[in-house]
Amino acid sequence: MKKTIIIVLCFLAVMLGVYFILPQYVQTALRYKFPGINDLKVFPYRTVKTGTPQPYELDADYNKGEIKDEEYQEIKSYNTVAYLVTRHGRILYEEYWGKSTDSTNYNIFSASKSIISLLVGIAMDKGFIISENELAKKYIPEWGEEYGSITIKDLLTMSSGLYWVEDFTSPFCQTTELYYGKDNAKQVLSLEPVKKPGKYYYYSSANTVILGIILKNATGMTVSDFASEYLWSKIGAEYDAQWSLDDKGGIEKANCCFYSNARDLARIGQLVLNDGQWNGEQVVSKDWLERSFTPASYLSDYNDRKVDYYGYQWWLLNYQGLHIKYACGLYGQDIFVIPEKDMVVVRQGHKRDREYVGNHTKDVYTYIDAALEICGE
């Protein structure tokens, strides 16, 4: 028995020793196992401040619409915590599960990329950045000549040509390091250029982090402060949002980690529906939005298909005669904008479908179909 105990203790001591020689981000990944929508306290963060709150009006048919039971059960099966539909700027339907409420902020993961796209557009409107066709190197003094042909547009369309593997399956992955690491800038600004920029689409969170760095360097403001002053305070958000940092006093995890609730996220979609206006103020130019939602069809993806499903950090979907643009994050954090119906649909939750229909996960169609049913379409 004593011998067994000694062997077990020695094994544990060795494992503990191995743990402490692992890189910091691997230790953190092993500690938390998987990213989650409730990770706010895992990282330091900055507050994205609201201005004068503008509470939503409720539609005359608020929560009267019904979803087919089969689709409703499917929505629940993805561990959905919030599902909301607006029509003509009013809340038509909303439901929350578990402890979620209309004021509960969750990590929207890569849907944050679409917010970064809006912020880049606003920075151009304000003259901090001249054009998306500028060389990114202009705003990144650390970059040498080998990065000289990468444009801001290449970063927006995921075609920078920088080496990256978008994968969360291992604690040693690049994406895991980006999520749990403490120096995002060092990681992404040292990536190796391996393909000619502006030719091939490859989804890479590193591109968005670089866009965040460009925003910071061009404006002289943190991404959170810029978002507070020029976006969040302008659209009547009722609650402050939060943006996780890579370290205390560090930079925003621009590729992910914006925290907000379904009602306030719907305002992002409504801003798009309003062609960038809010209460008569042009928050972001209509021209920028039009460029953002133009498919990057001149690019080829890894399956040698034309990229007709992605613009400037926004996903694009033509479905049932509708031209839908949407922000999408891990586990299905979605903001759908449906101009033909003057609708916004927001879904937040813990899971999404693993099956793809075209370039979009199967659950995306369920959320859209349910919203159309609620409207009686």
N, C-alpha and C positions, 0 to 999 in steps of 0.2 A: 504493500500500500504506500509506504513512504517513498519507494522508488518511483511509483506512478506519479505521485504528487510532485516529486522533484522534476520528472520529465515534463509534466504539464506546465510547471512554473518556468522551466527553461524555455519551453516553446513559446509561452506568452511573452517572456522577456525578449526573445529574438524577434517576435512579431512586433512588439512595441518599439524595439530598436529600429526595425525596418520602417515602421510608420514614421518615425521622427526624422529619417533621412530622406523621405519623399519630398518632392517640391510642395510648397505651401498650398498651391491650388489643388493638388491631388489629396492632401490631407483634408482640406475643407470639403472637397467633393465626397470623400469617403465618410466624413462626419454627417453630411446631410443627405447622402445617397442620390437624391434626384431633385432637380429644380421644381419649384411649386409656385402656385399663384399667391401663396401666403408668405413669401420669402422676404417681406419688407424688413424684418428685424435681423435678417442674416447679414445685411450690408449697411454701411452708412448711407445716408441719402440727403438730397437737398429738396426743399419744398418748392413746388411750382404753385405760385400764389394766385388765388382768384382775385377778381376786382369786385364789382358790385354784382352780387348774385341775382340771377333772373330765373325765378322758379318756373317750371314748366306749366303750361296749361294742359288740361286733360281734354281729350277728344270727347265729343258728345256720345260716342259709342265706346268709351273707355271700358276695357275688359269685358265687352259683350261678345266679341268675336270668339269663335271656337276653332280649335285645332283638331284634326282627325285623331282619334285615340291612338292609332298606330304610330303616327308621327310624334304625338305628345310623349308616348312612352319611349320612343327612340331618343328624343331630346333629353329626357330624364336619364336614360341609360348612359349618356356621356358624362354623367355627374355634373350637369349644368347647375350653376349657382345663380345665374341671372339671364333673363331673356326679355328683350324690350323691343317694341316696334313704335316708331313715330310716323305720323301721316300729317302732311301740311304743317309741320312744326309742332304738333301736339302729340302727347303720349296716347297712343291707341290701345296698347296692351303692354303689360309688364307682369312678370312673375319672378319670384325669388325662392330659392330652396335652402334648406338647412338654416344656418345662422345669418345668411346673406340678407341685406336690406338695400334700399335704394341709395344708401350712403356708404356702402362698404367698398373700400378700394382694394382692387386686386392687381397683381402683375399682369400686364397685357402682353408681355414678351415681345415677339417681333412685330406686333401691331404698332409698337413704338417707332418702327422704321418709317411708317407713313407719316407720323408726326414730325420726324426729322425732315422728311421731304417738304412738308409745309413750312417748316422753319427755314430751310434753305431758300425756298421761294420768297419768304418774307424778307430774308437777309438781302436778296437781290432787289426786291422792291424798294428797300430802304437804302440801297447803294453800298452796303457793306461788301457785297460780292458783285462783280460786274456781270458775269454770265456763267452758265453751266459749261460753256465751251472753253472756259479758262483752264489752264493747266493747274492741277491740284497742287503741284509743287510750289506755286506762288505763295500758298498759305501754310506750307509745311517746310520750315527751314531745315529740318533734319534730313530731308530727302536729297539724295545725290542725283546725278544725271541719269542713272539707270531707271529712274521713275519719271523722267522728263516728259514722256508723251501721254501720261495718264491724265485725263480731264475729269472735272467734277461730274460731267455727264456720265462718264464711264463708271464712276462710283455709284451714281444714282441708278443706273441700269444693270448693275451687277456684272459689269464687263471690264473690270480693271485689269484682268490678267494676272493678278497676284495669287500666289499659291495658297490655297485654303481648302480644308476638308470640313464641311459643315456636318458635324456628327456629335451626338450626345451619348453614344453607346458605351463609351469608356471614360474612366476618370482621367485618362492621359490624352484625350482628344484636344485639338486646338480650341474647339467651341467650349469645352469644359474649362479650359484655362481662361478663356475670355470671360466666362460667367463667374468663376470663383477666384480668378487671379487678381492681383493687386497693382498691376501696371499694364493696363490695356494699351496705352499709347506705345510703350516699348514693344509690346507683342506685335501690334498691327503695322507699325511703321517700319519694322524690320523684315516684313514678308518679302519673299523673293518674287520678282516679276518672271512669270514663266510663259505667258502668252501675250500676243499683241493686243493692246487695249482696243476696246470698241469693236471687237469681232465676235467674241464668244460670251454667252451668258452662263454664269455659274453663281448660284445663290451663295452669298458669303456675308456673314454678319460683320466681318472685318471691314467691308466697304462702308457700312453705316457708322461704325466707330470712327473711321477716318473722316467721314462727313461731319461727325460731331466735333472732332478736333479742328476741322476747317472752320466751322461755325464759331468755335471759341476763339481761334486766332484772328478771324476776320472781324468779329464784333467786339472783341475785348471783354466779353461777358461769358459767364458760364452758360451752358445750354439751358439749365433750369431758369436762370435769371432772364435770359432772352425769351424763353417760352412764357414766363410769367408776364413780362411787360408787353410782348407783342402778339400773344396768342391767347393764353388761358384767361387773362383778365379781360379780354375783348369779347369773349363769346358767352359771358354770363354764367360761367361755371359756378355751381353752388358750393363746391368743396375744393379745398386745396388738393393738389395731386402731389405725388412724391416721385423722385427719380433716383434710383440707386446709383452709388458711386463705386468705382473700383477700389477706393481706399479713402480713409478720412482725409478730406481736403482735396481729393482726387478729381477725376473727370467722370462725367455721366456715362453709364453703360448705355450708349446711344442706340445700340442694336436691340435693346430689350429694356425691361425693368422700369417702365413708366407705370405708375399705380394710380388707378382711378376707378370710378363706379360707372354702371351702365348708363345712367341718366346723363352724366357729364360727358361720357364718351360719345353719346349720340349727338352732342353739339358739334363734334368734329365732322360727323357725317352731314349735319345740317349746314355747316359752313360750306361744305362742298356743293350741296344742293343749291345754296344761295349764290353760287359762282364767286365765293370768297368774301361775300358781304355779311355784315352782322349789324342790324339796326342802322342801316345806311352807311356804315363805315366799311371801307374796303380793307379787310384784314390781310388778305393775300390776293394777289391779282388773278383775275379770270384767265389771263394769258398763261400764267404759270400752271394753273390747274389743267388747262387744255393740253399743255405740253406734258404734264405729269401723267395724264391719262391716254396719251398716244402710245400705242403698243410699240415696243422696241423690235419691230419685225425685221429690221436690218441685221439683227443678231441671230446666231444659231446656238441652240443649246446642246447639251451633251448627247442628245438623241438625234442631232442634226436636223432638228425642227426649227422653223421660224418662231421667234418668241412673240407670239400675238397675245400673250396672257400676262404680260408684265410691262409696267411703265417706269415711272420714277418712284420706286419703293412702294408702289401700289399694285395689287393684283387686279386683273381684268377678266371678266367673265360675261360672255354672251349666252343668255339662257332664256328660253321661252320669249324671244323677241325683246328681251330687256338687256340694256348695256350697263352691267353692274361693275362698279369698282369697289374694292374692299381692302381693308387692312386686316392682316391675319397673323396671329401669334401661336406659339406652341400650345398644344392642348385645345386649340380652337378658340382663341380670343379674337373675336371677329367684329368689325364694324362694316356693315354693308350699306352702300349708297345706291338707291334704285331711282334714278331721275324720272323715268317714265311714270312711276307711281308716286313721286314726291314722298318717298319713304326712306327711313333709316332703320336698320335692324342691328341690334347689338346682342351678342351672345358671349358669356363668360363661363368658364367651367374647368374641370379637371382632366377631361379626356376629349379626344376626337377620334374619328374613324381612321383605321389604318388603310382602308381601301381608297384608291384614287379613281375618279372618273375624269378622264382627260388630265389636266394639270391641277385639279382641285380635289380635296378630300371629299368623300361621299357625304359627310355630315353637312357640308356647306349647302348642298341642295336642299337638305331637310329644313334648315333654318329659313331659307328663302321660301320654299313651298309653304311652310307654316305661316309665314307672314302674309303671303298672298291669300291664304285661306281666311285668316283673321279679317282681311279687308273684303272678303267676299269675292275674290277674284277667281 
